[in-house]
Amino acid sequence: MWPANQSQLVRQFRSGTVLGFDFGTKRIGVAIGEIGIGMAHPLETVVGEKNEQRFNIIAELITAWEPVMLVVGLPTHIDGTEHELTRLSRRFAGRLEGRFKINVLLIDERYTSLVASEMLRELGIKGRKQKTKLDQIAAQQILQSFFDEHQKVTTT
């Protein structure tokens, strides 16, 4: 469940496109979905040597899809304690919000990469071949978690 201020934010959106992000230091998985439908789909993996390259690609996606909200996965240890990637993900979310002036919601992303890897294995994609799709599928899992929780929040 989200904190009260995030629940209020979420309640104001009944429709619109949402982009979900699985932040990584080398790759950023991106997923897309529509609030009214409540279904996430993998979109793209953003790869770039420099932050500016990565943000330029994200800017193109935002221009093309015009999202009403952005969702960023927040990685933590299994027990919920934070680590370095947690801090970097928060920073990424802050940069997204500041640069694009779109509300950003942080979502617990524990196990999303494991689930994504298992999904790809079930499709026959194993090992190194997963690399190009794994982050997109993890972003899809993050965004789907948002949609599932959104459904609970807006129906109560």
Buried (B, 14 or more C-beta within 10 A) or exposed (E): EBEEEBBEBBEEBEEEBBBBBBBBEEBBBBBBBBBEEBEBBBBBBBBBEEEEEBBEBBEEBBEEBEBBBBBBBBBBEEEEEEEEBBEBBBEBBEBBBEEBEBBBBBBBBBEBBEBBBEBBEEEEBEEEEBEEBBBBBBBBBBBBBBBEBBEEBBEE
